[in-house]
Amino acid sequence: RSLWLPPDLAAWALQMAEQGRALQAGASLSWLALYPIVASVLLAVRLHAEYRGETLSEVPRGKFQAGGRGVPRRLRWFERVPGSLGACVRKEFICLFRSGPIIFGLVAPLLILFYLAGGLRTGLAAASPYALPLGIAIAIMPFSRQICNSFGGEGPGIQLCFLSPTRIRSMMVAKNIMHLVVIGLETVLVFAIVLIRQGVPSPSIVATTLCWLLFALPAQLAAGNVLSITMPYRMTMTRISTEPGATSNGMLGLLLQVLLLAAGVAIYLPLSEDGRIEMARRIFLELAALTALSWLAVLSQVDRMAASRREALLARLVRI
């Protein structure tokens, strides 16, 4: 018999109690009580690490600090953000770093652009002045799938989003922050590629492109937030797959990007031919103010929209 195991400890405590030996019965019960205490502590440590991003079956041990803390060092600075927003932002970047298809979708356009940029210098010289804006548009276009389907990667976890005391608005803001950081990084990399393969771009083109981005990004985020709630579909973060609902959502996201690019071309080309490029930048900045207000207006209504579409979100994302 193993008197230190829970079944024998319980039996021994009952036997000692029947014999009136209270001291031995109390000692057995005390040892028995240690088991749920120790198990609860270990479970708390394990859940704490998992909720902070660690998965023993997926993440190499060297990427995490000792002590069961599952947050990569590069994401620690988000802990300084007050409230739940910092935690939501950390969660978004942890999910991003673990998604091979998304990272591939972000890197592949840059490699294609690096190859084509050399061809622009040698074979398509007329198009080289617009290499920077075209490169940025090509680089961020595949990312519209994530912008227009922000909750798609949650899957069954969308239930916890509604059960959590954290507002849906905070979760959406965290997703938008991640989108802006990724697009900003893509923009810097595209600029570096153009600089290496084409030479220094015109300061006028750089300024106009930045003004167009200030107009296009809030518009895309606002429309993406609406589509994420009204037309969601379940998205597998670890493999490339086609899910029901992806076609209509993806077509609308692509159409939005084409419209934003067409608006930029329609504003820039006529004014540049007349030598009024600064007016084009002014128009982009005025439109940027309107799209930023639209984005903020959508964010203010995210909680109400998500509550009204709760059943539809659960039906689309929490399915076998």
Phi, psi and omega in degrees: 000144178250097185287354180265358176271152186304315181300317181289325178297317179295317179295318180296322179296318178294320180296316180293324179294321178296328181273000179077016179264081187296324182296311178295322178295319178295322178296318179296318178295324179296315177296322179296324181291338180293330183299306178295330178294310180296318179297322179294320178296314179297319178295320179297318178296317181294314180293323178299317178293320181293319179292340176266009168114354184274134173229115187299330184278350186238323193263128175300140187296327184293345182278353185238154179286160178290163177093014176078011179274117190263023180257125176303150183300327183290347179256003184294329185293343176291342179294342179284344179288127183288159177073200184272352184296317179299319178295320179295321179294318177301317181299319181296319181287327176297315178296323180295315182293338181266356183261102179298314180299322180293316179297320177298319179295335177276328184276323184303314178299329178293321178294319177297318179296322179298323178288316183289332183296327175293324177293330178296323182287323186269324188243337183233061185297331182292332182270351185298327178299336182255020181296322183294306180296322178294321179296319178295318179297319180291322184290321185269352183298317180295339183282353179296337178299319179285323181294319183274000179216058188297327182268001183297325180283349180290323181060223179298341179294351177298334177297321178292332177296324179279333179278335182290148175290349177289136181289148176299327178300317179296321178295319180291321177299318178298318178296319179294324176297317177298318178299316181294320179296316180295316179294323176298318177295319177298320179297317179297319180292321177297318178299319179295319179297314179297321180296320182284316188270335184244341187100182183292122178288162181296135176302327178295318178294319180298313181295318180294320179297318178296320177296322177294321177297320177298332177277320189280321186296312177299324178296318180291322179294318180297311179294322179296323178295321179293315180294328180296332181264322185273332183225058181281161171209151183288132185234129178275122186280344185258354178207157179275122181210158178256120182251153175302133181097346182290327185294310182294317178296315180295322179295320178294320177296318178294319178298321179297316180296320178296319179295319179295319177293319179295322177297319178297318179294317182295330179276320188283311188300310180298321181287327178291325178293330177272002180075025181242055182293326180297327176294324177297318177296321180296320178296318179299319180292322177294318176293328177297321177297320179292316180291327177295319176296322177295319178298315179295323178295319178295318179298325180292339181255004185297316181299316180294317180296317180294321179295320180287336181253020185300312182296320180294320178298315179295320180294324182281323188261329181260075181220157180280000000 
